[in-house]
Amino acid sequence: MATKFVVLFALLTVALGHAESDKRPKTHTDKLSEAEHFDKEGEHNPDYDHEAFLGTEKEEFDHLPPEEAKKRLRALIREVDNNKDGAVTTEELTDWVKGVFKKRSMEGVDNDLKEKDANEDGKVDWNEYSKGTYGDQTEDDEEMKEFLRRDKRRFDAADTNKDGFLTREEMAIFLHPESSPEMSEVHILETIEDIDRDKDGLISLKEFLGEYEEEPGEVPDWVKDETNRFNEEYDKNKDGKLDKEEVRLWILPETDHLMAAEEAKHLVSSADDNSDGKLTIEEIEKNYAVFVGSEATDYGRALPKEEL
């Protein structure tokens, strides 16, 4: 399952990379960390895990000595342990990682809203958004017309009460359609448009696999896995391509929950010394580098001051 997200986000990032303005919403590129998920050898990147667990304040405690890191980690784990039974389950870690991700996402939403809200009324209309994103660039440019068409379609879908403005909550679903059920149709259309290189309205296996080019030798395991998933799980009518409803099976449901669940499973498996499916404080302390690294913690703002 983990390769599903690697492929999906890599594909969509590449598909948009050549054409995006710096100020456009970064469609489909949401991830739990700014760091790469895997290194060149295919191993989990510790920096990714640390930021997924700790959030955006990582730099604040980036050079704590190990003993101080362990001390602060013990306090943080009490916050993760929802039922206060002294152990952390995969479900509790999933909820925690989702919360960290949501907090980071909303910080980005607030920054974008402040940047686009020219009259400072706490909401953004289409003119504020388009001018704040593209300035006074002419619509005669074909690429600009396409940007505006896509953004307007997404803006209208995110404007749930149809008053012509995006509130903070609506701006959040505008910027993160992949995590918003009300934006599923727009999310599906954008996915097809981004990946459908031959513009037939469908996604072939080659398009599904993105930049992968077949080479002599052993086929990579991830290609085998994704090809099997394409054929067995998504291509229901067995025509070799994914239509709109089949793409829905691929990219939905709730992406941020699935990402968080995969990360939580990885963290638990990395520290679960007795393989009972949950982590004790002792296991977490013993394997603290999985969560905060030898000189990296970042949960100062996640902890109540009395816990520090």
Secondary structure in CASP SS format (residue, H / E / C, confidence):
PFRMAT SS
TARGET T0000
AUTHOR 0000-0000-0000
METHOD secondary structure of the structure
MODEL  1
M C 1.00
A H 1.00
T H 1.00
K H 1.00
F H 1.00
V H 1.00
V H 1.00
L H 1.00
F H 1.00
A H 1.00
L H 1.00
L H 1.00
T H 1.00
V H 1.00
A H 1.00
L H 1.00
G H 1.00
H C 1.00
A C 1.00
E C 1.00
S C 1.00
D C 1.00
K C 1.00
R C 1.00
P C 1.00
K C 1.00
T C 1.00
H C 1.00
T C 1.00
D C 1.00
K C 1.00
L C 1.00
S C 1.00
E C 1.00
A C 1.00
E C 1.00
H C 1.00
F E 1.00
D C 1.00
K C 1.00
E C 1.00
G C 1.00
E C 1.00
H E 1.00
N C 1.00
P H 1.00
D H 1.00
Y H 1.00
D H 1.00
H H 1.00
E H 1.00
A H 1.00
F H 1.00
L H 1.00
G C 1.00
T C 1.00
E C 1.00
K H 1.00
E H 1.00
E H 1.00
F E 1.00
D C 1.00
H C 1.00
L C 1.00
P C 1.00
P H 1.00
E H 1.00
E H 1.00
A H 1.00
K H 1.00
K H 1.00
R H 1.00
L H 1.00
R H 1.00
A H 1.00
L H 1.00
I H 1.00
R H 1.00
E H 1.00
V H 1.00
D C 1.00
N C 1.00
N C 1.00
K C 1.00
D C 1.00
G C 1.00
A E 1.00
V E 1.00
T E 1.00
T H 1.00
E H 1.00
E H 1.00
L H 1.00
T H 1.00
D H 1.00
W H 1.00
V H 1.00
K H 1.00
G H 1.00
V H 1.00
F H 1.00
K H 1.00
K H 1.00
R H 1.00
S H 1.00
M H 1.00
E H 1.00
G H 1.00
V H 1.00
D H 1.00
N H 1.00
D H 1.00
L H 1.00
K H 1.00
E H 1.00
K H 1.00
D C 1.00
A C 1.00
N C 1.00
E C 1.00
D C 1.00
G C 1.00
K C 1.00
V E 1.00
D E 1.00
W H 1.00
N H 1.00
E H 1.00
Y H 1.00
S H 1.00
K H 1.00
G H 1.00
T H 1.00
Y H 1.00
G C 1.00
D C 1.00
Q C 1.00
T C 1.00
E C 1.00
D C 1.00
D C 1.00
E H 1.00
E H 1.00
M H 1.00
K H 1.00
E H 1.00
F H 1.00
L H 1.00
R H 1.00
R H 1.00
D H 1.00
K H 1.00
R H 1.00
R H 1.00
F H 1.00
D H 1.00
A H 1.00
A H 1.00
D C 1.00
T C 1.00
N C 1.00
K C 1.00
D C 1.00
G C 1.00
F E 1.00
L E 1.00
T C 1.00
R H 1.00
E H 1.00
E H 1.00
M H 1.00
A H 1.00
I H 1.00
F H 1.00
L H 1.00
H C 1.00
P H 1.00
E H 1.00
S H 1.00
S C 1.00
P H 1.00
E H 1.00
M H 1.00
S H 1.00
E H 1.00
V H 1.00
H H 1.00
I H 1.00
L H 1.00
E H 1.00
T H 1.00
I H 1.00
E H 1.00
D H 1.00
I H 1.00
D C 1.00
R C 1.00
D C 1.00
K C 1.00
D C 1.00
G C 1.00
L C 1.00
I E 1.00
S E 1.00
L H 1.00
K H 1.00
E H 1.00
F H 1.00
L C 1.00
G C 1.00
E C 1.00
Y C 1.00
E C 1.00
E C 1.00
E C 1.00
P C 1.00
G C 1.00
E C 1.00
V C 1.00
P C 1.00
D H 1.00
W H 1.00
V H 1.00
K H 1.00
D H 1.00
E H 1.00
T H 1.00
N H 1.00
R H 1.00
F H 1.00
N H 1.00
E H 1.00
E H 1.00
Y H 1.00
D C 1.00
K C 1.00
N C 1.00
K C 1.00
D C 1.00
G C 1.00
K E 1.00
L E 1.00
D C 1.00
K H 1.00
E H 1.00
E H 1.00
V H 1.00
R H 1.00
L H 1.00
W H 1.00
I H 1.00
L C 1.00
P C 1.00
E C 1.00
T H 1.00
D H 1.00
H H 1.00
L H 1.00
M H 1.00
A H 1.00
A H 1.00
E H 1.00
E H 1.00
A H 1.00
K H 1.00
H H 1.00
L H 1.00
V H 1.00
S H 1.00
S H 1.00
A H 1.00
D C 1.00
D C 1.00
N C 1.00
S C 1.00
D C 1.00
G C 1.00
K E 1.00
L E 1.00
T E 1.00
I H 1.00
E H 1.00
E H 1.00
I H 1.00
E H 1.00
K H 1.00
N C 1.00
Y H 1.00
A H 1.00
V H 1.00
F H 1.00
V C 1.00
G C 1.00
S C 1.00
E C 1.00
A C 1.00
T E 1.00
D C 1.00
Y C 1.00
G H 1.00
R H 1.00
A H 1.00
L C 1.00
P C 1.00
K H 1.00
E H 1.00
E H 1.00
L C 1.00
END
